[in-house]
Amino acid sequence: MRIFLYILQKEFIQIFRNKAMLPIIFVLPLFQLLVLAFAATFEVKRIDMAVVDNDRSTSSTQLINRIGNNPIFHVNYIVNSQDEAEKLMRGNKIDLALCIPRDFDKKLNTKTNPDVQILVDAIVGNAAQLGSGYLSSIIMDFNKEILIQKADGQNGNAINVVSRYVYNTELNYKIYMAPGILVILITVVGMMLGGMNLVREKELGTIEQINVTPIQKWQLIGGKLIPFLFIGLFELAFGLTLAHIVFGMPMRGSLVTLFGATSVYLILVLSIGLFISTISETQQQVTFGGFFFIMIFVMMSGLFTPVESMPMWAQYMDRVNPLYYFVKIMRGIILKGASLNDISKEFYTMLIFGAAVFSLAVARYRKRN
């Protein structure tokens, strides 16, 4: 244990002496949190649209006014044909167009279902789906009101649906994204910098001096891991505080549970980084190797898109993706107040993976006495 403490002391001194590493550890991740939480959003706040009003009736005007009163939709053009609307869409001047047929008002008055067409610029699939959904909802509400008005006073047949949002009552996308961004920052610090620390000693030649000392391989690997474990926990604490102050992100769960789960996750990703460093000779190789794994892990973690929407083969691959488990843990504890019992499956899976990968990194490291 005494030897292990000396290794820890050496690692902390080495980290804080490296002036190039300190900004990467403490400044860049927090700057990324502030930028990415605002930029990485799928919220649709403005939709520019055109209306092809072939009916020019009271009902069509009422529908257009109903759409224009919604803060999301901006009816910038009233055009005479679908070709004009498509031309505006090709010129990126509108996101969608609503085409109202000539007999729209007549069919409403005769209780016949009129057809309207929505043209959507589907280049950005998510925004197209949301915009079309919002507009369809407005049209359906308008149609329901018309039917009630023409139902000869039988208003009791109408069903009113009241939605209640829990955990994120204001539908603030930054609150949803901030825990996920924190996961990315912790992962980058753990996997990239932890791995580069060992390879840097290879490049400087100091690793040979360590190899001839009577220390065990697990002591060396553990000594490389623990300093970045503490740094990762410090960044999490600072990031949580910053997210609460800037974004109003709540903390509904137990901090003890959160930091305990984060410690297990950091051991896992640090072990992955150290394993990559044991098979690399330069920091450049570690960077490319870490970048390869991080890109796959992040894109398949469910951070930006639901895992349930992915193909089945991708969902099976996620069983070995540490970010998949930790994103669920972070959002569960922070936003829902999940307990250890609620996240036990994810927690113990990370614990098993962490022990396995750490053992693999120790076994793979070649120490020459």
C-alpha positions as CSV (number, residue, x, y, z in Angstrom):
1,M,0.0,0.0,0.0
2,R,2.9,2.3,0.8
3,I,4.3,1.8,-2.8
4,F,0.8,2.5,-4.2
5,L,0.6,5.8,-2.3
6,Y,3.9,6.9,-3.7
7,I,2.7,6.2,-7.2
8,L,-0.4,8.3,-6.5
9,Q,1.7,11.1,-5.2
10,K,3.9,11.0,-8.3
11,E,0.9,11.0,-10.7
12,F,-0.8,14.0,-9.1
13,I,2.5,15.9,-9.2
14,Q,3.0,15.0,-12.8
15,I,-0.6,16.0,-13.8
16,F,-0.4,19.4,-12.2
17,R,3.0,20.1,-13.6
18,N,1.7,19.6,-17.1
19,K,0.5,23.1,-17.9
20,A,-0.9,22.1,-21.2
21,M,-3.2,19.4,-19.7
22,L,-4.8,21.6,-17.0
23,P,-6.9,23.8,-19.4
24,I,-8.0,20.6,-21.2
25,I,-9.1,19.1,-17.9
26,F,-10.8,22.1,-16.2
27,V,-11.6,24.8,-18.7
28,L,-12.5,23.2,-22.1
29,P,-15.1,20.7,-20.7
30,L,-17.0,23.5,-18.8
31,F,-17.0,25.7,-21.9
32,Q,-18.3,22.8,-23.9
33,L,-21.1,22.3,-21.4
34,L,-22.3,25.8,-21.8
35,V,-22.1,25.7,-25.6
36,L,-23.4,22.2,-26.3
37,A,-26.4,22.4,-24.0
38,F,-27.7,25.4,-26.0
39,A,-26.6,24.1,-29.4
40,A,-27.4,20.3,-29.2
41,T,-31.2,20.7,-29.3
42,F,-34.0,19.2,-31.4
43,E,-36.5,21.8,-30.3
44,V,-38.5,23.5,-33.1
45,K,-39.0,27.1,-32.1
46,R,-39.7,28.7,-35.6
47,I,-41.3,27.2,-38.7
48,D,-41.6,29.4,-41.8
49,M,-44.5,28.4,-43.9
50,A,-46.7,29.3,-46.9
51,V,-50.4,28.7,-47.4
52,V,-52.0,27.9,-50.7
53,D,-55.6,29.1,-50.1
54,N,-57.6,27.9,-53.1
55,D,-60.9,28.4,-51.2
56,R,-60.6,32.0,-50.0
57,S,-63.5,31.4,-47.6
58,T,-64.4,32.3,-44.1
59,S,-63.4,28.9,-42.8
60,S,-60.0,28.9,-44.6
61,T,-59.3,32.4,-43.2
62,Q,-60.2,31.2,-39.7
63,L,-57.8,28.2,-40.1
64,I,-55.0,30.4,-41.4
65,N,-55.5,32.9,-38.5
66,R,-55.5,30.0,-36.0
67,I,-52.1,28.8,-37.4
68,G,-50.7,32.3,-37.5
69,N,-51.6,32.9,-33.8
70,N,-49.3,30.0,-32.8
71,P,-45.9,31.4,-31.9
72,I,-44.1,28.5,-33.6
73,F,-45.6,29.1,-37.1
74,H,-44.8,32.1,-39.2
75,V,-47.2,32.3,-42.2
76,N,-44.9,34.4,-44.4
77,Y,-46.6,33.7,-47.8
78,I,-50.1,33.3,-49.1
79,V,-49.6,31.9,-52.6
80,N,-52.0,30.9,-55.4
81,S,-50.6,27.5,-56.4
82,Q,-48.7,24.5,-55.1
83,D,-45.9,25.1,-57.7
84,E,-45.3,28.5,-56.0
85,A,-45.1,26.9,-52.6
86,E,-42.6,24.3,-53.9
87,K,-40.5,27.0,-55.5
88,L,-40.3,28.8,-52.1
89,M,-39.4,25.5,-50.4
90,R,-36.6,24.8,-53.0
91,G,-35.2,28.3,-52.2
92,N,-35.1,27.5,-48.4
93,K,-37.6,30.3,-47.7
94,I,-40.2,28.1,-46.1
95,D,-40.1,24.8,-44.1
96,L,-43.6,23.6,-45.0
97,A,-46.7,24.6,-46.9
98,L,-50.4,24.0,-46.3
99,C,-52.7,23.5,-49.3
100,I,-56.4,24.2,-48.8
101,P,-58.7,23.0,-51.6
102,R,-61.4,25.0,-53.3
103,D,-64.4,23.2,-51.6
104,F,-63.0,23.4,-48.1
105,D,-65.7,25.6,-46.6
106,K,-68.5,23.8,-48.6
107,K,-67.5,20.4,-47.3
108,L,-67.3,21.6,-43.7
109,N,-70.8,23.0,-43.9
110,T,-72.2,19.8,-45.4
111,K,-70.4,17.7,-42.7
112,T,-68.2,16.1,-45.3
113,N,-64.6,15.6,-44.4
114,P,-62.4,18.0,-46.5
115,D,-58.9,17.1,-47.4
116,V,-55.9,19.4,-46.8
117,Q,-52.4,18.8,-47.9
118,I,-49.2,19.5,-45.9
119,L,-45.9,19.8,-47.9
120,V,-42.9,19.4,-45.6
121,D,-39.2,20.0,-46.3
122,A,-38.0,16.7,-44.9
123,I,-34.2,17.3,-45.3
124,V,-34.0,17.6,-41.5
125,G,-36.2,14.6,-40.6
126,N,-36.8,15.4,-36.9
127,A,-37.8,19.0,-37.5
128,A,-40.0,17.9,-40.4
129,Q,-41.8,15.4,-38.3
130,L,-42.3,17.8,-35.4
131,G,-43.5,20.6,-37.6
132,S,-45.9,18.4,-39.5
133,G,-47.2,17.0,-36.2
134,Y,-47.7,20.5,-34.6
135,L,-49.6,21.7,-37.7
136,S,-51.7,18.5,-37.9
137,S,-52.6,19.0,-34.2
138,I,-53.8,22.6,-34.9
139,I,-55.9,21.5,-37.8
140,M,-57.5,18.7,-35.8
141,D,-58.4,21.1,-33.0
142,F,-59.9,23.5,-35.5
143,N,-61.9,20.6,-37.1
144,K,-63.1,19.5,-33.7
145,E,-64.4,23.0,-32.8
146,I,-66.2,23.2,-36.2
147,L,-67.9,19.8,-35.5
148,I,-69.0,20.9,-32.0
149,Q,-70.5,24.1,-33.4
150,K,-72.5,22.2,-36.0
151,A,-73.6,19.4,-33.6
152,D,-76.9,21.2,-32.7
153,G,-75.8,21.9,-29.1
154,Q,-74.6,18.4,-28.3
155,N,-71.4,19.7,-26.8
156,G,-71.3,16.9,-24.2
157,N,-70.0,14.5,-26.8
158,A,-66.7,16.2,-27.0
159,I,-63.7,14.7,-25.2
160,N,-61.3,17.1,-23.6
161,V,-57.8,15.7,-23.2
162,V,-55.6,17.4,-20.6
163,S,-51.9,16.5,-20.6
164,R,-49.7,16.7,-17.5
165,Y,-46.0,16.8,-17.9
166,V,-43.8,15.3,-15.2
167,Y,-40.1,15.6,-14.4
168,N,-39.7,18.4,-17.0
169,T,-42.9,20.5,-16.7
170,E,-41.7,23.3,-18.9
171,L,-40.4,21.0,-21.6
172,N,-37.0,22.7,-21.3
173,Y,-34.7,20.8,-23.7
174,K,-31.5,22.1,-22.0
175,I,-32.5,20.3,-18.7
176,Y,-32.8,17.1,-20.8
177,M,-29.5,17.6,-22.6
178,A,-27.3,18.9,-19.7
179,P,-26.9,15.5,-17.9
180,G,-26.0,13.9,-21.3
181,I,-23.4,16.5,-22.0
182,L,-21.9,15.9,-18.6
183,V,-21.6,12.2,-19.5
184,I,-19.6,13.1,-22.7
185,L,-17.3,15.5,-20.8
186,I,-16.6,12.9,-18.1
187,T,-16.0,10.3,-20.8
188,V,-13.5,12.4,-22.7
189,V,-11.5,13.3,-19.6
190,G,-11.5,9.7,-18.5
191,M,-10.8,7.8,-21.7
192,M,-8.6,10.2,-23.6
193,L,-6.5,11.9,-20.9
194,G,-6.2,8.8,-18.8
195,G,-4.9,6.8,-21.7
196,M,-2.6,9.5,-23.0
197,N,-1.0,9.9,-19.5
198,L,0.6,6.4,-19.7
199,V,1.7,6.7,-23.4
200,R,3.3,10.0,-22.6
201,E,5.6,8.3,-20.3
202,K,6.5,5.8,-23.0
203,E,7.4,8.7,-25.4
204,L,9.5,10.4,-22.7
205,G,11.2,7.2,-21.7
206,T,10.3,7.4,-18.1
207,I,8.2,4.3,-18.3
208,E,11.4,2.3,-18.5
209,Q,12.6,3.6,-15.1
210,I,9.2,2.5,-13.6
211,N,9.4,-0.9,-15.2
212,V,12.7,-1.7,-13.4
213,T,11.2,-0.9,-10.0
214,P,9.7,-3.6,-7.8
215,I,6.0,-2.5,-8.2
216,Q,3.2,-4.7,-9.4
217,K,1.4,-4.1,-12.7
218,W,-2.0,-3.5,-10.9
219,Q,-0.3,-0.8,-8.7
220,L,0.9,1.1,-11.8
221,I,-2.4,0.8,-13.7
222,G,-4.3,1.7,-10.5
223,G,-2.0,4.6,-9.8
224,K,-2.7,6.0,-13.3
225,L,-6.4,5.5,-12.9
226,I,-7.2,7.0,-9.5
227,P,-6.0,10.6,-10.1
228,F,-8.3,11.0,-13.1
229,L,-11.1,9.4,-11.1
230,F,-10.9,12.2,-8.6
231,I,-10.6,14.8,-11.5
232,G,-13.7,13.3,-13.1
233,L,-15.7,13.5,-9.9
234,F,-14.6,17.1,-9.4
235,E,-15.7,18.0,-12.9
236,L,-19.0,16.3,-12.3
237,A,-19.5,18.4,-9.1
238,F,-18.5,21.6,-10.9
239,G,-20.7,20.7,-13.9
240,L,-23.8,20.0,-11.8
241,T,-23.4,23.3,-10.0
242,L,-22.9,25.2,-13.3
243,A,-25.9,23.5,-15.0
244,H,-28.1,24.3,-12.0
245,I,-27.1,28.0,-12.0
246,V,-27.2,28.5,-15.8
247,F,-30.0,26.1,-16.9
248,G,-31.9,25.6,-13.7
249,M,-31.3,21.9,-13.9
250,P,-32.8,20.2,-10.8
251,M,-31.1,17.5,-8.6
252,R,-34.0,15.2,-7.5
253,G,-32.0,12.1,-6.6
254,S,-29.3,11.3,-4.1
255,L,-25.8,12.8,-4.6
256,V,-24.3,9.8,-2.9
257,T,-25.9,7.5,-5.4
258,L,-24.9,9.8,-8.3
259,F,-21.3,10.0,-7.3
260,G,-21.1,6.3,-6.5
261,A,-22.4,5.4,-9.9
262,T,-20.1,7.9,-11.6
263,S,-17.1,6.4,-9.8
264,V,-17.9,3.0,-11.2
265,Y,-18.4,4.5,-14.7
266,L,-15.1,6.4,-14.5
267,I,-13.3,3.2,-13.5
268,L,-14.8,1.6,-16.6
269,V,-13.9,4.3,-19.1
270,L,-10.5,4.9,-17.5
271,S,-9.8,1.2,-17.8
272,I,-10.8,1.3,-21.5
273,G,-8.4,4.3,-22.0
274,L,-5.6,2.5,-20.2
275,F,-6.2,-0.6,-22.2
276,I,-5.9,1.4,-25.4
277,S,-2.7,2.9,-24.1
278,T,-1.2,-0.5,-23.4
279,I,-1.4,-1.4,-27.1
280,S,-0.3,2.0,-28.3
281,E,3.1,3.6,-28.6
282,T,2.3,7.2,-29.2
283,Q,-0.3,9.8,-28.0
284,Q,-1.6,10.1,-31.5
285,Q,-2.5,6.4,-31.6
286,V,-4.3,6.8,-28.3
287,T,-6.2,9.8,-29.6
288,F,-7.4,8.0,-32.7
289,G,-8.3,4.9,-30.8
290,G,-10.2,6.8,-28.1
291,F,-11.9,9.0,-30.8
292,F,-13.1,5.8,-32.6
293,F,-14.7,4.3,-29.4
294,I,-16.1,7.6,-28.1
295,M,-17.9,8.5,-31.4
296,I,-19.6,5.1,-31.6
297,F,-20.5,5.1,-27.9
298,V,-22.0,8.6,-28.0
299,M,-24.0,8.2,-31.2
300,M,-25.5,4.9,-29.9
301,S,-26.0,5.9,-26.3
302,G,-29.5,7.3,-26.6
303,L,-28.1,10.8,-25.8
304,F,-29.5,12.4,-29.0
305,T,-31.9,9.7,-30.4
306,P,-34.0,7.0,-28.5
307,V,-32.3,3.6,-28.4
308,E,-35.7,2.1,-29.0
309,S,-35.9,3.7,-32.4
310,M,-32.6,2.0,-33.5
311,P,-32.5,-1.3,-35.4
312,M,-32.5,-4.4,-33.3
313,W,-28.8,-5.2,-34.1
314,A,-27.9,-1.7,-32.8
315,Q,-29.9,-2.3,-29.6
316,Y,-28.0,-5.5,-29.0
317,M,-24.7,-3.8,-29.6
318,D,-25.7,-1.2,-26.9
319,R,-25.4,-4.0,-24.3
320,V,-21.7,-3.4,-24.3
321,N,-21.9,0.4,-24.6
322,P,-21.0,2.0,-21.2
323,L,-22.5,5.4,-22.2
324,Y,-25.9,3.7,-22.9
325,Y,-26.0,2.7,-19.2
326,F,-24.6,5.9,-17.7
327,V,-26.8,8.2,-19.7
328,K,-29.9,6.4,-18.3
329,I,-28.4,6.6,-14.8
330,M,-27.6,10.3,-15.0
331,R,-31.0,11.3,-16.3
332,G,-32.7,8.9,-14.0
333,I,-31.1,10.2,-10.8
334,I,-30.9,13.9,-11.7
335,L,-34.3,14.4,-13.4
336,K,-36.5,11.6,-11.9
337,G,-34.9,11.1,-8.5
338,A,-34.1,7.4,-9.2
339,S,-32.7,5.3,-6.3
340,L,-30.0,2.7,-6.5
341,N,-32.7,0.0,-6.7
342,D,-34.2,1.8,-9.8
343,I,-30.8,1.8,-11.6
344,S,-29.5,-1.5,-10.2
345,K,-29.3,-3.2,-13.6
346,E,-27.3,-0.5,-15.2
347,F,-25.1,0.0,-12.1
348,Y,-24.1,-3.6,-11.7
349,T,-23.6,-4.1,-15.4
350,M,-21.1,-1.2,-15.3
351,L,-19.4,-2.7,-12.2
352,I,-18.9,-6.0,-13.9
353,F,-17.6,-4.4,-17.1
354,G,-15.3,-2.1,-15.1
355,A,-13.7,-5.0,-13.2
356,A,-13.3,-7.0,-16.5
357,V,-11.7,-4.2,-18.5
358,F,-9.4,-3.1,-15.6
359,S,-8.2,-6.7,-15.3
360,L,-7.7,-6.8,-19.1
361,A,-5.6,-3.6,-19.0
362,V,-3.5,-5.0,-16.2
363,A,-3.0,-8.3,-18.0
364,R,-2.2,-6.6,-21.3
365,Y,0.5,-4.2,-19.8
366,R,4.0,-5.6,-20.3
367,K,6.3,-4.8,-17.4
368,R,9.9,-5.7,-18.0
369,N,12.0,-6.0,-14.8
